[in-house]
Structures are given as structure tokens and as C-alpha cells.
């Protein structure tokens, strides 16, 4: 497989990152995961805009990375991934310099890395639903920045795995925020509801697509805080994300969620999402 590092396309096994890289030493880095459907990148500009948002928030010397769209396309093409589903991973760090808590000199080059891999979507989970658990939110207060510092997410996801669940939802002060790698939607009284954008929540690309689909389809939708104590009243629960697309939740903390089966609105949005992906507007 061919990957990208700092302007060069090289065999993946030959990629070398300096031990002085600040992404390695401080988790001083950002990342994005893009989905490719039959060779076409999904919502590529939205991903690059979020990367730029993170670079500004972390005060990187470079904020915009428009060329990474072409990098991603080339990785898909050169690795023979144009016929099926694939993922493109992009990571940008503040660069490699001797270890110091202070920012490095302004002219320090960023480390920019990208790779592409085939991806097999879990259609059975999207059709039948998944089990999730609630966990305390132990992350830092800038979850709106997509950093590579994912230790709390990893621990929570492992906890879910050990309880035969496929996702963990973070709860802070009684409010449900999002999953370890997904956003949350709930249906209350026929209205699709999702937690609002704050510094404690990553603005998911698929989340925004779902909100746009609701507007297009005249589906009642609102952004408001979702309490953990009211989840048992939800008619439907679902998560959204680049890899999970729209996946229904059928069990929560071991108990039945909603009817215990994927709901009507979930299925309607899944179909609308599929049509959006297959349309030219759903691609790049």
C-alpha cells in the first residue's frame, strides 16, 4: 500500500515518523477519517473545513490544507480502492523538534500523513441495531477539536466491548453528549433530537448530513440537551458517523431501547442517506 508523508508518496511500510514528533510526545495532532464510496470521497470539503477549524484552534502555523483532497484521491486510485468502500486517514501534527512544552519555532514544518485502506461496512448492525452503554465523560473540555488524543475514548470503547456492546455514550453532569466515535440522535414524540454543538461535542460530518436531510424531508428535528434520565422515554435511538453511517440502537445498558428494533424514522433516514450517497450531491 502507498501512503503519503510530507509531500511524498511512499510504500506504507517505509513510513517513518520522528520520535521527536509532537504528535507522538504530546498528542499535539489532528486527524480526519474520510469515507470513499466507489472511488468518490464523501463530504471531502466538510472534513477539510473541520481540519482547518482544529488547526486554527491549536494555533498551527498552517490552517488550511486544500491539497489533501487531491492527496486522498490519489491514494484511493494508486491503491486500487476505486471499486468499493474505503477509508482515508489524515493526520497533521505540529512537527518534530526537541521536546519542550512551548510551541516550536514558527518555521517548524508540520508533519502531514495520510493513508488509505479498504473498508467493509457492517450492514448487519445497521439493519438489526446495536447495544450501547453509558459511561462518565472523562475527556478534556475541547471535544469540538478532532485531536489524536483519544485515550478516554479508547478506554470507554473497550469497556463497551467487554460488556458485549458496540459503542459507549459519554455522560457529563447527567447530559448525554456523543459516542466514542459517533454522534447521538433520539426520537421524542416523533421529533428527531440531537445534542447541540458545544465544546464538549465533535461536530460530526454525518450528523450534519442527517440534519440537512431532515430539513429536506420535512422531518421534525431539534438540537437540545438530551438527559440520560430520559433515554428510556425515547421512541428510537441511533448513532451517526463516517464508519457507522446511521446505525440504530436497540439496547441501552442491557435494557431494551425504544421498541427494541430499528424504528420507522431510523429506516427512513437510512434510505435517504443511501440515496444521498448515490447522488452526485452526496459525493464530493
Residue pairs with C-beta under 8 A, 6 or more apart in sequence:
1 11
1 12
1 79
1 115
1 116
1 117
2 9
2 10
2 11
2 12
2 75
2 78
2 79
3 9
3 10
3 11
3 12
3 15
3 75
3 113
3 114
3 115
3 116
4 10
4 71
4 74
4 75
4 112
4 113
4 114
4 115
5 15
5 17
5 111
5 112
5 113
6 109
6 111
6 112
6 113
7 112
9 74
9 75
9 78
12 115
15 113
17 23
17 24
17 96
17 111
17 113
18 24
18 96
18 111
19 25
20 96
20 97
20 98
20 99
21 93
21 95
21 96
21 111
22 28
22 29
22 93
22 94
22 95
22 96
22 97
22 104
23 29
23 91
23 93
23 94
23 111
23 148
24 93
25 99
26 101
27 147
27 148
27 149
28 58
28 93
28 94
29 91
29 92
29 93
29 94
29 111
29 147
29 148
30 51
30 54
30 55
30 58
30 91
30 92
30 93
30 145
30 146
30 147
30 148
31 89
31 90
31 91
31 92
31 146
31 147
31 148
32 47
32 48
32 50
32 51
32 89
32 90
32 146
33 87
33 88
33 89
33 90
33 242
33 243
34 41
34 42
34 43
34 44
34 47
34 72
34 87
34 88
34 90
34 242
35 41
35 42
35 43
35 85
35 86
35 87
35 119
35 242
35 243
36 42
36 72
36 76
36 81
36 85
36 86
36 87
36 88
36 116
37 85
37 277
37 283
38 82
38 83
38 84
38 85
39 76
39 77
39 81
39 82
39 83
40 283
40 284
41 69
41 72
41 73
41 76
41 88
41 283
41 284
42 205
42 242
42 277
42 282
42 283
42 284
43 205
43 209
43 284
44 69
44 72
44 284
45 69
45 284
46 205
46 208
47 90
47 205
48 64
48 65
48 66
48 68
48 69
50 146
50 203
50 205
51 65
51 68
51 90
51 92
51 146
52 63
52 64
52 65
53 144
53 145
54 145
54 146
54 147
55 62
55 63
55 64
55 65
55 92
56 63
57 142
57 144
57 145
58 94
58 145
58 147
59 103
60 92
60 94
60 110
61 106
61 107
61 108
61 110
62 110
65 92
65 112
68 90
68 112
68 114
69 284
71 90
71 114
72 88
72 90
72 114
72 116
75 81
75 88
75 114
75 115
75 116
76 82
76 86
76 88
76 116
79 86
79 116
81 116
81 117
81 118
84 118
84 119
85 118
85 119
85 120
85 121
86 116
86 117
86 118
86 119
87 116
87 117
87 119
87 242
87 243
88 114
88 115
88 116
89 114
89 115
89 116
89 117
90 112
90 113
90 114
91 111
91 112
91 113
91 114
91 148
92 110
92 111
92 112
92 113
93 110
93 111
93 148
94 103
94 104
94 108
94 110
94 111
95 104
95 108
95 109
95 110
95 111
96 108
96 111
97 104
97 105
97 108
119 243
121 243
121 245
122 244
122 247
125 166
125 244
125 247
126 244
126 245
126 246
126 247
126 248
126 270
127 262
128 250
128 262
129 247
129 248
129 249
129 250
129 251
129 261
129 262
130 165
130 166
130 167
130 239
130 247
130 248
130 249
130 250
130 251
131 163
131 164
131 165
131 166
131 249
131 250
131 251
131 252
131 254
132 160
132 165
132 166
132 167
132 168
132 169
132 179
132 237
132 239
132 249
132 251
132 252
132 253
132 257
133 159
133 160
133 163
133 165
133 167
133 168
133 169
133 252
133 253
134 168
134 169
134 171
134 176
134 228
134 231
134 252
134 253
135 156
135 159
135 160
135 168
135 169
135 170
135 171
136 170
136 171
136 172
137 152
137 170
137 171
137 172
137 177
137 200
138 152
138 155
139 152
139 153
139 170
139 200
140 149
141 199
141 200
142 199
143 177
143 178
143 199
143 200
143 201
143 202
144 197
144 198
144 199
144 200
144 201
144 202
144 203
146 202
153 180
153 181
154 180
156 168
156 170
156 180
157 167
157 168
157 180
157 181
159 168
160 166
160 167
160 168
160 180
163 254
165 251
167 179
167 180
167 181
167 182
167 239
167 244
167 249
168 179
168 180
169 176
169 177
169 178
169 179
169 184
170 176
170 177
170 178
170 179
170 180
171 177
171 228
172 200
174 227
174 228
174 229
175 195
175 225
175 226
175 227
175 228
176 184
176 195
176 226
176 227
176 228
176 231
177 184
177 195
177 200
177 201
178 184
178 195
178 201
178 202
178 204
179 239
179 241
181 241
181 243
181 244
182 204
182 239
182 240
182 241
182 244
182 247
183 194
183 195
183 201
183 202
183 204
183 206
183 207
183 239
183 240
183 241
184 194
184 195
184 226
184 237
184 238
184 239
185 192
185 193
185 194
185 207
185 210
185 237
185 238
185 239
185 240
186 192
186 193
186 194
186 226
186 231
186 234
186 236
186 237
186 238
187 193
187 234
187 235
187 236
187 237
187 258
187 263
187 265
187 266
188 230
188 233
188 234
188 235
189 235
190 220
190 235
190 265
191 220
191 221
191 222
192 210
192 214
192 219
192 220
192 221
192 222
192 265
192 269
193 221
193 222
193 223
193 224
193 226
194 207
194 210
194 211
194 221
194 223
194 226
195 201
195 223
195 224
195 225
195 226
196 223
196 224
196 225
197 203
197 223
204 240
204 241
204 242
205 242
206 240
206 241
206 242
206 244
206 245
206 246
206 273
207 240
209 240
209 273
209 276
210 240
210 246
210 269
210 273
211 221
211 223
213 219
213 269
213 272
213 273
213 276
214 220
214 221
214 269
215 221
216 272
217 268
217 272
219 265
219 268
219 269
231 237
231 252
231 257
232 252
232 255
234 257
234 258
235 258
235 259
235 263
235 265
236 248
236 258
236 259
236 262
236 263
236 264
236 265
236 266
237 248
237 249
237 252
237 257
237 258
238 246
238 247
238 248
238 249
238 266
238 269
239 246
239 247
239 249
240 246
240 247
245 270
245 273
246 266
246 269
246 270
246 273
248 261
248 262
248 263
248 266
249 257
249 258
250 256
250 257
250 258
250 260
250 261
250 262
251 257
251 260
275 282
276 282
277 283
